[in-house]
Each structure stands twice: as structure tokens, then as C-alpha cells.
Amino acid sequence: MQQLILGSSSPFRAELLHKLGLSFIQTSPDIDETPLENETPAQLVERLAQQKAQALATTHPEALIIGSDQVAVIGDEILGKPGNHQNAMKQLRKASGKEVQFLTGLALYNAKNQHMQSLVEPFSVSFRKLNNAQIDFYLKREQPYQCAGSFKSEGFGISLFSKLSGDDPNTLIGLPLIQLIRLLANEDIDVLQLNR
């Protein structure tokens, strides 16, 4: 099997990929993540996922490279990684009582033959009505300042939600495994066969 590369520094994405029992190397691509003018959130995450995968092809020219990018969207506004407590408070106040859509761009790039597959997987989260004290408590407990939307659904963040809606719960954490298995199968990698 070709070497598999996870183009991400996220420990959460690596943990998800470990579920598939595949051997892989994790390395972080260095790309400019600035949105382009008039780019939709879906176009942004798909482009960035592709660029992350392609950026690693120069150092791994024989590999299959996974790129992924995620944004949270309320209406037309993108909620990125808050970076600090104050920004996270603003994001969760804005999300309180609303539905937030998470868009995850996924790319699988075969550096050997330059074959690119990519898609955008949506996942919706309905937030409970939250007051400032609840938000502050949550943020101090979990400190999700490097997470799009200011929460970790795989942790205590589940307490913020009234409903989750999507095809694959892994999407919310940043790596849609059901779709990834399909993309790998297109490259003749059968996850079930490899784990026999």
C-alpha cells in the first residue's frame, strides 16, 4: 500500500484516522488559509483541503495524502478558531439558541499520479439557549480556543447542544470517515481487507 499521510496537526483528526486501523504519518502543511474574495464557505474548505494535500506532495511524492479543513457557519458568517476566551464567548453567545452548520472539506490526493478527489461534508448543530455563566463555565473547563465554533463535541461540548444532524458524527470532529473510506476505495484501498 502507498504511504498514507494525514496533512493536519490536529490530534483529533489523527485519533479519528486511527479508528480505521491504517498506518499513517501525520505532518502539518504550511498554507495560507485566507479566504478568497467572494468565496463561499463550502468553496473555501474544499480549496483549503485540496491545497493542504497538494502542499505535502513535494516532500511525499509517492504518497496518498489526506487534507481536511473545517469552518462553522451561522447564516453567511464564518466562525473560525476563536484563539482566546473573549472571542470564544462572542462565538458561543452568537450560536446560543441557533443552528450552526459545520462544513468539512475533505481531499485525498494521490501524489504518484496527481489524482485529486475532494468533497464538502455538512453537519448541523442546534445549540441550546445558553447564558453567559454557562458559556464561561464551559470555556474555562474545556478551553476549546483552537476549535472552529469554540467547542469540542467529543468532550464536554456535547452539553451545549439540543440536536445534532448529519450523516457521520466524525465530520463534526473534523474528518468524515465514511466519505474517506469511499475515497480510499477509489484508490483501491479497502479498509476492511487491510484490517483482516
N, C-alpha and C positions, 0 to 999 in steps of 0.2 A: 504494500500500500504506500502511496505517496505520503511524505511527511505532512502532517496537519498542523497548521499554525492558527492560533487564536490571536487576532490582531486587536488586542484590548488589554488595558492594565487592570480591568475590573476583576476583583476577586469573586464577585457574584456571578459574572459570566463564566469564569473558569469553573466554579463549583457546579454550575448547570451543565457545562460540557462534560464534566467528569461523570455525570449521570449516564451518559451514553457508553461508558466503558472504553472510550477511544484514547489512544496515546496522542498527546499533542504538546506543542511548545507554545508558551504564552509570551508575546512580546508586544510592546506598545508602539503603534505607528505615530509619526510626528507629522500631523497635517494641520492646515489652517481650517478651523471649523466655522468661520464667519459665514453667515447666510448670504446668498447672492440676492441682488435686487429683484423683487417680485417673485422670489422663490417661495412656493408653498411649504408648509411643514413636512408634508409627505415627500416632496421633491428633495428637500434638504436632507432628511435622514437617509434616503436611498442613495443620494450622491455621496454623502459622507461615508456610508458603509462601503460603497464601491472604492472610494479613494483610500480608505484605511486598508482595505485588502490589497489594492494595487501598490500602495506605498511600500509594502513589505516584499514585493516580488523581486526587487533588485538584490536583496540580501538572501532571499529564499527562492531562487529561480525554478526549482523543481517541485515546489510545494503546492498544496491546496490551502488557501488562506481564507479564513473567516473574518469578515468585517461586520461590525454592528454599530448602530447609533440610535439613540432614542431621544424623543422630546415629549414633553407633556403639553397639551394644548387646551386652553379654555377659550371657546369661541374661535377667534383667529389669533389669539395671543399665545406665543410660545413661552412656557415656563422652563427655563434651563436649570442647571445646578445652582442652588442658591449661594453657596460659598460661605455663608455665615448665618448666625442666629436671626439677625434683623431681617435679612432677605427671606429667610425661611418662614418667619412669622407672616410676612406680607403674602407670600405664596399660599400658605395654608388658610389665611383669612379669606383670600380670593376664592379658594377651592371650596370653602365651607358651604355645605348645602347644594353644591353644584356637581354636574357630571364633568369629569376631566377625561379627555381622550389621550391615550398614550400611543404614539406611533413609533414602531421599531423598524428601522431599516436593517435588512439582512443581506449580505453579499457573500457568495462563495466564488473565489477566483482561482482558477487553475493556472498557475504561473507557467507551467510547462507548455501549454498550448494556447494561452491567453483567452481561455473561455470564461466569461463572466456570467453568473446568474445572480439576480437580485430581486428583491420584493420589499413591500412595506406591509407589516402586520399590525392591525389596530387592536387596541384593548381599552375598554371603558371602565372607569372607576367612578361610582357615585359616593360622594363624601357626606358624612353625617353633618348636621349643624354643629359647629364647634365654637366654643367661646375662647377668649384669649388665654384663660388659665389652662384649659385643656391643651391648647396648641403649645403653650410654653412648657407645660409638663412633658408633653410628648417629645418636643425638640431637645430638652435638657436630658431626657432619658436616652434617646437614640442618636442624637446628633447626626442627622442624615444630610449633611451640608454638601456632600458630593453626589447626591442623588437627584435626578430630574424630578421636580414636583415636591421635593422636601420630605420624602418618606421612604421607608423600606418595607415593602409589602411582605417580605419574607420574615420580618421581625414584628415588633410591636405596632408597626404602621397599620396592620390589619384592623386595629381598634378605631381607626379614623373613618372606616368605610361603612356604607349601608348596603352596597351591592357591587359586585364585580361582573363584567360581561366581556367574554371573548372566547376564542377557540382554544387557546393554550395559555394556562396561567404562568408559564415560564416567560412569556412575552413581557409581562409586567416587570419582571426582574431584569430583562434586557437581552434575552436570547431565545427566540421562538424555536424550541427544539423540534416540534412536529414539522415545521417547514424546513428546518435544517436537515432533518433526516431525509426529506424528499429531495432536497438539493444534492445531498451526498449520494443518494441513489442514482441521480442523473449522471454522476461521475463514477458509477459502478462500485460504489461503496455501500454494502448492505450491513447496516449496524447490527441486525440480528445474526447474520452469518459470522461477523467478526467476533462476536461475544460467545460463540459456541464453546 
